[in-house]
Amino acid sequence: MELVVIDDQHNEVFTDEMEKIANGLGNLCLVKHQLPENCELTLVLVDDEQIQQLNKEHRAIDKPTDVLSFPQYDSLAELEESFLQLQGDEQLLLGDIVISLETATKQAKDYNHSNDRELGYLFIHGLLHLLGYDHMNENEQQKMRQAEEELLGQLDLLRE
Protein backbone atom coordinates (compact mmCIF):
# COMPACT_ATOMS: atom_id res chain seq x y z
CA MET A 1 0.00 0.00 0.00
CA GLU A 2 1.20 3.47 -0.77
CA LEU A 3 0.30 5.97 1.95
CA VAL A 4 0.57 9.64 1.03
CA VAL A 5 0.69 11.78 4.17
CA ILE A 6 -0.11 15.47 4.00
CA ASP A 7 0.69 17.20 7.29
CA ASP A 8 0.11 20.94 7.14
CA GLN A 9 0.37 21.06 10.91
CA HIS A 10 4.06 20.07 11.09
CA ASN A 11 3.07 18.62 14.40
CA GLU A 12 5.15 16.30 16.54
CA VAL A 13 2.07 14.13 17.22
CA PHE A 14 2.28 12.24 13.91
CA THR A 15 5.74 10.72 14.21
CA ASP A 16 7.70 8.45 11.90
CA GLU A 17 6.61 5.60 14.19
CA MET A 18 2.96 6.54 13.64
CA GLU A 19 3.52 6.50 9.89
CA LYS A 20 4.93 2.96 10.23
CA ILE A 21 1.87 1.99 12.28
CA ALA A 22 -0.49 3.44 9.66
CA ASN A 23 1.32 1.55 6.90
CA GLY A 24 1.21 -1.65 8.96
CA LEU A 25 -2.50 -1.27 9.70
CA GLY A 26 -3.18 -0.46 6.06
CA ASN A 27 -1.38 -3.54 4.82
CA LEU A 28 -3.07 -5.79 7.40
CA CYS A 29 -6.43 -4.39 6.33
CA LEU A 30 -5.70 -5.06 2.65
CA VAL A 31 -4.75 -8.67 3.44
CA LYS A 32 -7.89 -9.13 5.59
CA HIS A 33 -10.06 -7.94 2.71
CA GLN A 34 -8.06 -9.78 0.05
CA LEU A 35 -7.14 -6.57 -1.73
CA PRO A 36 -3.94 -6.03 -3.71
CA GLU A 37 -0.85 -4.29 -2.38
CA ASN A 38 -0.97 -1.71 -5.17
CA CYS A 39 -3.52 0.44 -3.37
CA GLU A 40 -3.01 4.08 -2.54
CA LEU A 41 -4.68 6.38 -0.05
CA THR A 42 -4.07 9.87 1.20
CA LEU A 43 -3.95 10.74 4.88
CA VAL A 44 -4.43 14.44 5.57
CA LEU A 45 -3.58 15.74 9.04
CA VAL A 46 -5.39 18.93 10.07
CA ASP A 47 -6.49 20.93 13.10
CA ASP A 48 -10.01 21.30 14.50
CA GLU A 49 -10.74 24.44 12.50
CA GLN A 50 -9.90 22.73 9.20
CA ILE A 51 -11.86 19.56 9.96
CA GLN A 52 -14.84 21.60 11.14
CA GLN A 53 -14.91 23.36 7.78
CA LEU A 54 -14.78 20.01 5.93
CA ASN A 55 -17.45 18.56 8.21
CA LYS A 56 -19.68 21.55 7.50
CA GLU A 57 -19.12 21.39 3.72
CA HIS A 58 -19.53 17.64 3.29
CA ARG A 59 -21.84 16.56 6.12
CA ALA A 60 -23.66 19.81 7.02
CA ILE A 61 -22.41 19.46 10.61
CA ASP A 62 -20.83 22.68 11.85
CA LYS A 63 -18.49 21.28 14.49
CA PRO A 64 -15.12 19.56 14.57
CA THR A 65 -14.87 15.79 14.42
CA ASP A 66 -11.98 13.37 14.78
CA VAL A 67 -11.87 11.68 11.37
CA LEU A 68 -13.53 12.03 7.98
CA SER A 69 -13.31 9.61 5.07
CA PHE A 70 -13.79 10.36 1.42
CA PRO A 71 -14.02 7.01 -0.39
CA GLN A 72 -13.27 6.64 -4.07
CA TYR A 73 -15.81 3.81 -4.32
CA ASP A 74 -19.32 3.30 -2.96
CA SER A 75 -18.75 -0.31 -1.92
CA LEU A 76 -16.12 -2.99 -1.52
CA ALA A 77 -17.63 -4.79 -4.54
CA GLU A 78 -17.15 -1.67 -6.71
CA LEU A 79 -13.59 -1.32 -5.43
CA GLU A 80 -12.83 -4.98 -6.24
CA GLU A 81 -14.31 -4.55 -9.72
CA SER A 82 -12.07 -1.53 -10.33
CA PHE A 83 -9.06 -3.56 -9.25
CA LEU A 84 -9.79 -6.12 -11.93
CA GLN A 85 -9.62 -3.34 -14.54
CA LEU A 86 -6.15 -2.12 -13.47
CA GLN A 87 -3.35 -2.51 -15.96
CA GLY A 88 0.35 -2.92 -15.27
CA ASP A 89 1.63 -0.99 -12.27
CA GLU A 90 -1.45 1.19 -11.89
CA GLN A 91 -2.42 2.04 -8.32
CA LEU A 92 -5.93 1.54 -7.00
CA LEU A 93 -6.88 4.81 -5.29
CA LEU A 94 -8.96 4.05 -2.20
CA GLY A 95 -9.71 7.65 -1.21
CA ASP A 96 -8.76 10.16 1.47
CA ILE A 97 -8.76 10.07 5.27
CA VAL A 98 -8.65 13.35 7.19
CA ILE A 99 -7.71 13.29 10.88
CA SER A 100 -7.76 16.20 13.29
CA LEU A 101 -4.53 15.93 15.27
CA GLU A 102 -5.98 18.38 17.79
CA THR A 103 -9.00 16.17 18.51
CA ALA A 104 -6.93 12.97 18.39
CA THR A 105 -4.59 14.32 21.06
CA LYS A 106 -7.53 15.32 23.29
CA GLN A 107 -9.19 11.93 22.84
CA ALA A 108 -5.97 10.06 23.63
CA LYS A 109 -5.91 11.86 26.99
CA ASP A 110 -9.65 11.42 27.58
CA TYR A 111 -9.50 7.66 26.87
CA ASN A 112 -6.13 7.23 28.58
CA HIS A 113 -4.59 5.91 25.35
CA SER A 114 -1.26 6.64 23.78
CA ASN A 115 -1.31 8.97 20.80
CA ASP A 116 -0.25 5.98 18.68
CA ARG A 117 -3.31 3.99 19.77
CA GLU A 118 -5.70 6.88 19.15
CA LEU A 119 -4.24 7.83 15.78
CA GLY A 120 -4.10 4.14 14.80
CA TYR A 121 -7.76 3.76 15.75
CA LEU A 122 -8.80 6.85 13.79
CA PHE A 123 -6.75 5.73 10.79
CA ILE A 124 -8.21 2.22 10.68
CA HIS A 125 -11.71 3.60 11.30
CA GLY A 126 -11.27 5.89 8.31
CA LEU A 127 -9.78 3.14 6.16
CA LEU A 128 -12.66 0.79 6.91
CA HIS A 129 -15.06 3.53 5.78
CA LEU A 130 -13.09 3.69 2.52
CA LEU A 131 -13.74 -0.04 2.14
CA GLY A 132 -17.49 0.36 2.61
CA TYR A 133 -17.91 -0.22 6.35
CA ASP A 134 -20.33 1.98 8.24
CA HIS A 135 -21.94 2.28 11.64
CA MET A 136 -25.43 3.54 10.89
CA ASN A 137 -27.11 0.68 12.77
CA GLU A 138 -26.11 -1.63 15.61
CA ASN A 139 -25.21 -4.58 13.37
CA GLU A 140 -22.96 -2.47 11.13
CA GLN A 141 -21.38 -0.79 14.14
CA GLN A 142 -20.58 -4.14 15.77
CA LYS A 143 -19.03 -5.47 12.55
CA MET A 144 -16.91 -2.35 12.15
CA ARG A 145 -15.76 -2.30 15.81
CA GLN A 146 -14.78 -5.96 15.59
CA ALA A 147 -12.69 -5.31 12.47
CA GLU A 148 -11.06 -2.26 14.08
CA GLU A 149 -10.09 -4.08 17.26
CA GLU A 150 -8.86 -7.15 15.38
CA LEU A 151 -6.54 -5.08 13.20
CA LEU A 152 -5.34 -2.87 16.07
CA GLY A 153 -4.71 -5.98 18.18
CA GLN A 154 -2.38 -7.38 15.52
CA LEU A 155 -0.08 -4.41 16.18
CA ASP A 156 -0.63 -4.49 19.97
CA LEU A 157 -2.56 -1.22 19.88
CA LEU A 158 -5.10 -2.45 22.38
CA ARG A 159 -7.30 -0.42 24.69
CA GLU A 160 -5.40 0.38 27.85
ZADO-1210 file (C-alpha; in nm, 4 decimals, padded with zeros to 6 digits):
<atoms>
<atom x="00.0000" y="00.0000" z="00.0000" code="MET" pos="1"/>
<atom x="00.1203" y="00.3474" z="-00.0771" code="GLU" pos="2"/>
<atom x="00.0303" y="00.5968" z="00.1948" code="LEU" pos="3"/>
<atom x="00.0570" y="00.9636" z="00.1029" code="VAL" pos="4"/>
<atom x="00.0691" y="01.1781" z="00.4174" code="VAL" pos="5"/>
<atom x="-00.0113" y="01.5466" z="00.4003" code="ILE" pos="6"/>
<atom x="00.0689" y="01.7203" z="00.7293" code="ASP" pos="7"/>
<atom x="00.0106" y="02.0944" z="00.7140" code="ASP" pos="8"/>
<atom x="00.0370" y="02.1065" z="01.0915" code="GLN" pos="9"/>
<atom x="00.4059" y="02.0071" z="01.1086" code="HIS" pos="10"/>
<atom x="00.3068" y="01.8624" z="01.4402" code="ASN" pos="11"/>
<atom x="00.5152" y="01.6299" z="01.6538" code="GLU" pos="12"/>
<atom x="00.2067" y="01.4130" z="01.7218" code="VAL" pos="13"/>
<atom x="00.2282" y="01.2236" z="01.3914" code="PHE" pos="14"/>
<atom x="00.5739" y="01.0719" z="01.4214" code="THR" pos="15"/>
<atom x="00.7700" y="00.8445" z="01.1898" code="ASP" pos="16"/>
<atom x="00.6606" y="00.5604" z="01.4194" code="GLU" pos="17"/>
<atom x="00.2962" y="00.6542" z="01.3638" code="MET" pos="18"/>
<atom x="00.3516" y="00.6496" z="00.9888" code="GLU" pos="19"/>
<atom x="00.4928" y="00.2960" z="01.0234" code="LYS" pos="20"/>
<atom x="00.1867" y="00.1987" z="01.2284" code="ILE" pos="21"/>
<atom x="-00.0489" y="00.3440" z="00.9661" code="ALA" pos="22"/>
<atom x="00.1321" y="00.1547" z="00.6902" code="ASN" pos="23"/>
<atom x="00.1208" y="-00.1653" z="00.8956" code="GLY" pos="24"/>
<atom x="-00.2504" y="-00.1265" z="00.9703" code="LEU" pos="25"/>
<atom x="-00.3184" y="-00.0461" z="00.6063" code="GLY" pos="26"/>
<atom x="-00.1378" y="-00.3544" z="00.4815" code="ASN" pos="27"/>
<atom x="-00.3069" y="-00.5795" z="00.7397" code="LEU" pos="28"/>
<atom x="-00.6429" y="-00.4393" z="00.6330" code="CYS" pos="29"/>
<atom x="-00.5695" y="-00.5065" z="00.2652" code="LEU" pos="30"/>
<atom x="-00.4750" y="-00.8671" z="00.3443" code="VAL" pos="31"/>
<atom x="-00.7885" y="-00.9134" z="00.5590" code="LYS" pos="32"/>
<atom x="-01.0061" y="-00.7937" z="00.2714" code="HIS" pos="33"/>
<atom x="-00.8060" y="-00.9782" z="00.0047" code="GLN" pos="34"/>
<atom x="-00.7139" y="-00.6574" z="-00.1730" code="LEU" pos="35"/>
<atom x="-00.3936" y="-00.6034" z="-00.3709" code="PRO" pos="36"/>
<atom x="-00.0852" y="-00.4292" z="-00.2380" code="GLU" pos="37"/>
<atom x="-00.0966" y="-00.1710" z="-00.5166" code="ASN" pos="38"/>
<atom x="-00.3521" y="00.0438" z="-00.3374" code="CYS" pos="39"/>
<atom x="-00.3015" y="00.4082" z="-00.2538" code="GLU" pos="40"/>
<atom x="-00.4679" y="00.6381" z="-00.0054" code="LEU" pos="41"/>
<atom x="-00.4072" y="00.9867" z="00.1197" code="THR" pos="42"/>
<atom x="-00.3953" y="01.0744" z="00.4883" code="LEU" pos="43"/>
<atom x="-00.4431" y="01.4439" z="00.5569" code="VAL" pos="44"/>
<atom x="-00.3585" y="01.5738" z="00.9043" code="LEU" pos="45"/>
<atom x="-00.5387" y="01.8927" z="01.0070" code="VAL" pos="46"/>
<atom x="-00.6490" y="02.0925" z="01.3102" code="ASP" pos="47"/>
<atom x="-01.0013" y="02.1301" z="01.4498" code="ASP" pos="48"/>
<atom x="-01.0735" y="02.4442" z="01.2497" code="GLU" pos="49"/>
<atom x="-00.9903" y="02.2729" z="00.9201" code="GLN" pos="50"/>
<atom x="-01.1860" y="01.9558" z="00.9958" code="ILE" pos="51"/>
<atom x="-01.4837" y="02.1595" z="01.1144" code="GLN" pos="52"/>
<atom x="-01.4908" y="02.3360" z="00.7775" code="GLN" pos="53"/>
<atom x="-01.4777" y="02.0011" z="00.5925" code="LEU" pos="54"/>
<atom x="-01.7452" y="01.8560" z="00.8206" code="ASN" pos="55"/>
<atom x="-01.9681" y="02.1552" z="00.7497" code="LYS" pos="56"/>
<atom x="-01.9117" y="02.1392" z="00.3725" code="GLU" pos="57"/>
<atom x="-01.9532" y="01.7643" z="00.3291" code="HIS" pos="58"/>
<atom x="-02.1844" y="01.6560" z="00.6117" code="ARG" pos="59"/>
<atom x="-02.3659" y="01.9806" z="00.7022" code="ALA" pos="60"/>
<atom x="-02.2407" y="01.9458" z="01.0614" code="ILE" pos="61"/>
<atom x="-02.0825" y="02.2675" z="01.1851" code="ASP" pos="62"/>
<atom x="-01.8489" y="02.1275" z="01.4486" code="LYS" pos="63"/>
<atom x="-01.5122" y="01.9556" z="01.4574" code="PRO" pos="64"/>
<atom x="-01.4871" y="01.5792" z="01.4418" code="THR" pos="65"/>
<atom x="-01.1980" y="01.3370" z="01.4783" code="ASP" pos="66"/>
<atom x="-01.1870" y="01.1678" z="01.1371" code="VAL" pos="67"/>
<atom x="-01.3531" y="01.2029" z="00.7985" code="LEU" pos="68"/>
<atom x="-01.3307" y="00.9609" z="00.5073" code="SER" pos="69"/>
<atom x="-01.3786" y="01.0359" z="00.1420" code="PHE" pos="70"/>
<atom x="-01.4021" y="00.7007" z="-00.0390" code="PRO" pos="71"/>
<atom x="-01.3268" y="00.6643" z="-00.4067" code="GLN" pos="72"/>
<atom x="-01.5815" y="00.3807" z="-00.4321" code="TYR" pos="73"/>
<atom x="-01.9322" y="00.3298" z="-00.2956" code="ASP" pos="74"/>
<atom x="-01.8753" y="-00.0310" z="-00.1917" code="SER" pos="75"/>
<atom x="-01.6121" y="-00.2989" z="-00.1516" code="LEU" pos="76"/>
<atom x="-01.7626" y="-00.4785" z="-00.4541" code="ALA" pos="77"/>
<atom x="-01.7152" y="-00.1668" z="-00.6713" code="GLU" pos="78"/>
<atom x="-01.3587" y="-00.1324" z="-00.5433" code="LEU" pos="79"/>
<atom x="-01.2830" y="-00.4984" z="-00.6240" code="GLU" pos="80"/>
<atom x="-01.4310" y="-00.4548" z="-00.9723" code="GLU" pos="81"/>
<atom x="-01.2070" y="-00.1528" z="-01.0326" code="SER" pos="82"/>
<atom x="-00.9058" y="-00.3559" z="-00.9247" code="PHE" pos="83"/>
<atom x="-00.9788" y="-00.6123" z="-01.1931" code="LEU" pos="84"/>
<atom x="-00.9617" y="-00.3338" z="-01.4539" code="GLN" pos="85"/>
<atom x="-00.6151" y="-00.2115" z="-01.3474" code="LEU" pos="86"/>
<atom x="-00.3354" y="-00.2508" z="-01.5956" code="GLN" pos="87"/>
<atom x="00.0349" y="-00.2923" z="-01.5270" code="GLY" pos="88"/>
<atom x="00.1634" y="-00.0995" z="-01.2273" code="ASP" pos="89"/>
<atom x="-00.1454" y="00.1186" z="-01.1887" code="GLU" pos="90"/>
<atom x="-00.2419" y="00.2042" z="-00.8320" code="GLN" pos="91"/>
<atom x="-00.5933" y="00.1542" z="-00.7002" code="LEU" pos="92"/>
<atom x="-00.6883" y="00.4809" z="-00.5288" code="LEU" pos="93"/>
<atom x="-00.8957" y="00.4050" z="-00.2195" code="LEU" pos="94"/>
<atom x="-00.9705" y="00.7648" z="-00.1205" code="GLY" pos="95"/>
<atom x="-00.8763" y="01.0161" z="00.1468" code="ASP" pos="96"/>
<atom x="-00.8755" y="01.0074" z="00.5266" code="ILE" pos="97"/>
<atom x="-00.8651" y="01.3349" z="00.7190" code="VAL" pos="98"/>
<atom x="-00.7710" y="01.3286" z="01.0876" code="ILE" pos="99"/>
<atom x="-00.7758" y="01.6204" z="01.3287" code="SER" pos="100"/>
<atom x="-00.4526" y="01.5928" z="01.5270" code="LEU" pos="101"/>
<atom x="-00.5983" y="01.8377" z="01.7787" code="GLU" pos="102"/>
<atom x="-00.9002" y="01.6169" z="01.8514" code="THR" pos="103"/>
<atom x="-00.6927" y="01.2971" z="01.8385" code="ALA" pos="104"/>
<atom x="-00.4589" y="01.4318" z="02.1061" code="THR" pos="105"/>
<atom x="-00.7533" y="01.5318" z="02.3285" code="LYS" pos="106"/>
<atom x="-00.9185" y="01.1926" z="02.2841" code="GLN" pos="107"/>
<atom x="-00.5973" y="01.0056" z="02.3633" code="ALA" pos="108"/>
<atom x="-00.5906" y="01.1863" z="02.6989" code="LYS" pos="109"/>
<atom x="-00.9651" y="01.1415" z="02.7576" code="ASP" pos="110"/>
<atom x="-00.9499" y="00.7661" z="02.6873" code="TYR" pos="111"/>
<atom x="-00.6128" y="00.7232" z="02.8585" code="ASN" pos="112"/>
<atom x="-00.4589" y="00.5914" z="02.5354" code="HIS" pos="113"/>
<atom x="-00.1255" y="00.6641" z="02.3782" code="SER" pos="114"/>
<atom x="-00.1309" y="00.8972" z="02.0796" code="ASN" pos="115"/>
<atom x="-00.0247" y="00.5977" z="01.8675" code="ASP" pos="116"/>
<atom x="-00.3313" y="00.3986" z="01.9774" code="ARG" pos="117"/>
<atom x="-00.5703" y="00.6878" z="01.9149" code="GLU" pos="118"/>
<atom x="-00.4244" y="00.7830" z="01.5779" code="LEU" pos="119"/>
<atom x="-00.4103" y="00.4141" z="01.4800" code="GLY" pos="120"/>
<atom x="-00.7757" y="00.3756" z="01.5752" code="TYR" pos="121"/>
<atom x="-00.8803" y="00.6848" z="01.3787" code="LEU" pos="122"/>
<atom x="-00.6753" y="00.5728" z="01.0789" code="PHE" pos="123"/>
<atom x="-00.8213" y="00.2217" z="01.0680" code="ILE" pos="124"/>
<atom x="-01.1711" y="00.3597" z="01.1296" code="HIS" pos="125"/>
<atom x="-01.1273" y="00.5894" z="00.8312" code="GLY" pos="126"/>
<atom x="-00.9783" y="00.3136" z="00.6163" code="LEU" pos="127"/>
<atom x="-01.2661" y="00.0794" z="00.6912" code="LEU" pos="128"/>
<atom x="-01.5056" y="00.3533" z="00.5783" code="HIS" pos="129"/>
<atom x="-01.3089" y="00.3692" z="00.2522" code="LEU" pos="130"/>
<atom x="-01.3740" y="-00.0038" z="00.2139" code="LEU" pos="131"/>
<atom x="-01.7492" y="00.0358" z="00.2611" code="GLY" pos="132"/>
<atom x="-01.7915" y="-00.0223" z="00.6352" code="TYR" pos="133"/>
<atom x="-02.0330" y="00.1981" z="00.8238" code="ASP" pos="134"/>
<atom x="-02.1940" y="00.2281" z="01.1643" code="HIS" pos="135"/>
<atom x="-02.5433" y="00.3538" z="01.0893" code="MET" pos="136"/>
<atom x="-02.7110" y="00.0678" z="01.2769" code="ASN" pos="137"/>
<atom x="-02.6110" y="-00.1627" z="01.5609" code="GLU" pos="138"/>
<atom x="-02.5209" y="-00.4579" z="01.3372" code="ASN" pos="139"/>
<atom x="-02.2964" y="-00.2467" z="01.1125" code="GLU" pos="140"/>
<atom x="-02.1377" y="-00.0795" z="01.4144" code="GLN" pos="141"/>
<atom x="-02.0582" y="-00.4139" z="01.5771" code="GLN" pos="142"/>
<atom x="-01.9030" y="-00.5474" z="01.2554" code="LYS" pos="143"/>
<atom x="-01.6909" y="-00.2345" z="01.2152" code="MET" pos="144"/>
<atom x="-01.5763" y="-00.2298" z="01.5808" code="ARG" pos="145"/>
<atom x="-01.4780" y="-00.5960" z="01.5588" code="GLN" pos="146"/>
<atom x="-01.2688" y="-00.5309" z="01.2465" code="ALA" pos="147"/>
<atom x="-01.1057" y="-00.2261" z="01.4083" code="GLU" pos="148"/>
<atom x="-01.0085" y="-00.4079" z="01.7265" code="GLU" pos="149"/>
<atom x="-00.8861" y="-00.7148" z="01.5380" code="GLU" pos="150"/>
<atom x="-00.6538" y="-00.5079" z="01.3202" code="LEU" pos="151"/>
<atom x="-00.5337" y="-00.2870" z="01.6068" code="LEU" pos="152"/>
<atom x="-00.4711" y="-00.5980" z="01.8177" code="GLY" pos="153"/>
<atom x="-00.2381" y="-00.7378" z="01.5516" code="GLN" pos="154"/>
<atom x="-00.0081" y="-00.4412" z="01.6182" code="LEU" pos="155"/>
<atom x="-00.0632" y="-00.4492" z="01.9969" code="ASP" pos="156"/>
<atom x="-00.2556" y="-00.1220" z="01.9876" code="LEU" pos="157"/>
<atom x="-00.5098" y="-00.2446" z="02.2385" code="LEU" pos="158"/>
<atom x="-00.7296" y="-00.0421" z="02.4687" code="ARG" pos="159"/>
<atom x="-00.5400" y="00.0378" z="02.7854" code="GLU" pos="160"/>
</atoms>
